[in-house]
Amino acid sequence: MSRAPDDVRPASAAARDETRARLLAAAARVYAQHGYQGATTRAIAAEAGVNEVTLFRLFGAKEALLDEAIATEAECLSTRPLPRAPVDPRRELAAWCGGELARMQGARGLIRNCFAESDEHPSHVRHAVAGLESAAGELRRYVARLGGRVTAPERRDAAVGMLLSALIADAVGRDEMPGVFRMPERDAAERYADVFLGALGVEAGADGGGGAA
């Protein structure tokens, strides 16, 4: 068998990678909209604009494709870092909460379906929560960097759990639970930051910096 020219093989590899990326993105979109049963290989291939045979050639099976698609989506939605040297905790946390809300809202269909189908497909939800666990770690490290400004350190884990639970519930369920989330969406990030800092005993000083309560 004759060997393909050097200038052809990289193009073929690039085309393969581009097709894989399209299938992964399509799988995440279809799964987020329709769940596992509705995310058929035919629907995913059509969404990606490729032949269904190509899907099986690249991924082997639907489960493997969805597993990688959800993991890839979770990596793309990684949490933003909080400042390494806190200056204005209220402003910094409000901005972070706003970013996390937007991130989770963008992935709410995927998060909903991963949790709803966790008994049947536990690997999917493990991938989906990786970003949420990363956010919890980032928040704990930030609180540790606040040092003496935190007057109730024993409440840290409860406060972190409370804040992340509120952000997830807001991002995923605000439209379905208007009676629960009554504050305007535009004010949510600042309100959550205020409650979180209050639970830790931290208040913003008049100069915009953090001060102990």
C-alpha positions as CSV (number, residue, x, y, z in Angstrom):
1,M,0.0,0.0,0.0
2,S,1.4,3.4,-1.0
3,R,2.0,5.9,1.8
4,A,0.0,9.1,1.8
5,P,2.0,12.3,1.2
6,D,3.1,14.1,4.3
7,D,1.0,17.1,3.4
8,V,-2.2,15.0,3.3
9,R,-2.1,13.2,6.6
10,P,-2.2,16.3,8.8
11,A,-5.2,17.5,6.9
12,S,-7.0,14.2,7.4
13,A,-6.2,14.3,11.2
14,A,-7.5,17.8,11.4
15,A,-10.7,16.8,9.6
16,R,-11.1,13.9,12.0
17,D,-10.6,16.2,15.0
18,E,-13.0,18.7,13.7
19,T,-15.7,16.1,13.1
20,R,-15.1,14.7,16.6
21,A,-15.5,18.2,18.1
22,R,-18.8,18.8,16.1
23,L,-20.2,15.5,17.3
24,L,-19.3,16.2,20.9
25,A,-20.9,19.6,20.8
26,A,-24.0,18.2,19.1
27,A,-24.3,15.4,21.6
28,A,-24.2,17.9,24.5
29,R,-26.9,20.1,22.9
30,V,-29.2,17.2,22.0
31,Y,-28.8,15.6,25.5
32,A,-29.4,18.9,27.2
33,Q,-32.7,19.3,25.2
34,H,-34.0,15.7,25.2
35,G,-32.2,13.6,27.8
36,Y,-30.6,10.2,27.2
37,Q,-33.5,8.5,25.4
38,G,-34.1,11.4,23.1
39,A,-30.4,11.8,22.3
40,T,-30.4,9.1,19.7
41,T,-27.3,8.6,17.5
42,R,-29.4,9.6,14.5
43,A,-30.4,12.9,16.1
44,I,-26.9,13.7,17.2
45,A,-25.4,12.9,13.8
46,A,-28.0,15.1,12.1
47,E,-27.3,17.9,14.5
48,A,-23.6,17.6,13.8
49,G,-24.2,17.3,10.0
50,V,-22.4,14.0,9.7
51,N,-23.2,10.5,8.8
52,E,-24.4,8.2,11.6
53,V,-21.8,5.7,10.5
54,T,-19.1,8.3,11.2
55,L,-20.4,8.7,14.7
56,F,-20.0,5.0,15.4
57,R,-16.6,4.8,13.7
58,L,-15.3,7.6,15.9
59,F,-16.9,6.8,19.3
60,G,-18.1,3.2,19.1
61,A,-21.3,3.6,21.0
62,K,-23.7,6.3,22.2
63,E,-22.8,5.9,25.8
64,A,-19.1,6.6,25.1
65,L,-20.0,9.6,23.0
66,L,-22.3,11.1,25.7
67,D,-19.8,10.4,28.4
68,E,-17.1,12.3,26.6
69,A,-19.5,15.1,25.5
70,I,-20.6,15.8,29.0
71,A,-17.1,15.7,30.3
72,T,-15.9,18.1,27.6
73,E,-18.8,20.5,28.3
74,A,-18.0,20.5,32.0
75,E,-14.3,21.4,31.2
76,C,-15.4,24.2,29.0
77,L,-17.6,25.6,31.8
78,S,-14.9,25.7,34.4
79,T,-15.3,28.2,37.3
80,R,-13.6,31.6,37.2
81,P,-11.0,32.2,39.8
82,L,-11.5,34.5,42.7
83,P,-8.8,37.1,43.6
84,R,-5.6,35.7,45.2
85,A,-5.4,38.9,47.3
86,P,-8.9,39.9,48.5
87,V,-9.5,43.6,48.6
88,D,-13.3,44.1,48.4
89,P,-15.0,40.8,49.3
90,R,-18.6,42.0,48.6
91,R,-17.7,43.3,45.1
92,E,-15.4,40.3,44.3
93,L,-18.0,37.7,45.4
94,A,-20.9,39.4,43.7
95,A,-19.0,39.4,40.4
96,W,-18.0,35.7,40.9
97,C,-21.6,34.7,41.8
98,G,-22.8,36.5,38.7
99,G,-20.3,34.6,36.6
100,E,-21.3,31.3,38.2
101,L,-25.0,32.0,37.6
102,A,-24.4,32.7,34.0
103,R,-22.3,29.6,33.6
104,M,-24.8,27.3,35.2
105,Q,-27.7,28.9,33.3
106,G,-26.0,28.1,30.1
107,A,-25.7,24.5,31.1
108,R,-29.0,24.1,32.9
109,G,-30.5,21.6,30.5
110,L,-27.5,19.4,30.8
111,I,-27.4,19.7,34.6
112,R,-31.1,18.9,34.9
113,N,-30.9,15.8,32.8
114,C,-27.7,14.5,34.4
115,F,-29.2,14.7,37.8
116,A,-32.6,13.3,36.7
117,E,-30.9,10.3,35.1
118,S,-28.2,9.8,37.7
119,D,-29.4,6.3,38.7
120,E,-29.3,5.0,35.2
121,H,-26.2,6.9,34.1
122,P,-24.1,7.7,37.1
123,S,-21.0,8.6,35.1
124,H,-22.8,11.4,33.4
125,V,-23.6,13.2,36.7
126,R,-20.1,12.7,38.0
127,H,-18.8,14.6,35.0
128,A,-21.5,17.3,35.4
129,V,-20.7,18.0,39.0
130,A,-17.0,18.3,38.5
131,G,-17.4,22.0,37.7
132,L,-19.6,22.5,40.8
133,E,-17.0,20.8,43.0
134,S,-14.3,23.0,41.5
135,A,-16.4,26.1,42.4
136,A,-16.7,24.9,46.0
137,G,-12.9,24.5,46.2
138,E,-12.3,27.9,44.7
139,L,-14.7,29.4,47.2
140,R,-13.2,27.7,50.2
141,R,-9.7,28.8,49.2
142,Y,-10.9,32.4,48.9
143,V,-12.5,32.3,52.4
144,A,-9.2,31.0,53.7
145,R,-7.4,34.0,52.1
146,L,-9.8,36.4,53.9
147,G,-8.1,35.3,57.1
148,G,-8.9,37.4,60.1
149,R,-11.8,39.1,58.4
150,V,-13.8,35.9,58.9
151,T,-15.2,36.0,62.5
152,A,-17.2,32.7,62.2
153,P,-14.8,30.2,60.5
154,E,-16.7,27.3,61.9
155,R,-19.6,28.2,59.5
156,R,-17.4,28.1,56.4
157,D,-18.4,24.7,55.0
158,A,-22.1,25.4,55.7
159,A,-21.9,28.8,54.1
160,V,-20.1,27.4,51.0
161,G,-22.7,24.7,50.7
162,M,-25.6,27.2,51.2
163,L,-24.2,29.6,48.5
164,L,-23.6,27.0,45.9
165,S,-26.9,25.3,46.5
166,A,-28.6,28.7,46.0
167,L,-26.7,29.4,42.8
168,I,-27.5,26.0,41.3
169,A,-31.2,26.1,42.3
170,D,-31.5,29.7,41.0
171,A,-29.8,28.9,37.7
172,V,-31.7,25.7,37.1
173,G,-35.1,26.4,38.6
174,R,-35.8,30.2,38.6
175,D,-38.2,29.9,35.7
176,E,-40.1,27.0,37.2
177,M,-40.2,28.4,40.8
178,P,-41.0,32.1,40.6
179,G,-42.5,31.9,44.1
180,V,-39.1,30.9,45.5
181,F,-36.9,33.2,43.6
182,R,-38.8,36.5,44.1
183,M,-35.8,38.9,44.0
184,P,-35.1,40.3,40.5
185,E,-32.5,38.3,38.6
186,R,-30.3,41.4,38.2
187,D,-30.0,41.6,42.0
188,A,-29.4,37.9,42.8
189,A,-25.6,37.8,42.6
190,E,-25.2,40.7,45.1
191,R,-27.8,39.4,47.5
192,Y,-26.2,35.9,47.6
193,A,-22.8,37.5,48.2
194,D,-24.2,39.6,51.1
195,V,-25.9,36.6,52.7
196,F,-22.7,34.5,52.3
197,L,-20.5,37.1,53.9
198,G,-23.0,37.7,56.6
199,A,-22.9,34.0,57.5
200,L,-19.1,34.3,57.8
201,G,-19.2,37.4,59.8
202,V,-17.6,39.6,57.1
203,E,-18.9,43.0,56.1
204,A,-17.7,45.4,53.5
205,G,-16.1,48.5,55.0
206,A,-17.0,52.0,54.0
207,D,-13.9,52.3,51.8
208,G,-14.9,49.2,49.8
209,G,-12.5,46.9,51.6
210,G,-13.5,44.0,53.9
211,G,-13.8,44.5,57.6
212,A,-14.7,42.1,60.4
213,A,-18.2,42.4,61.7
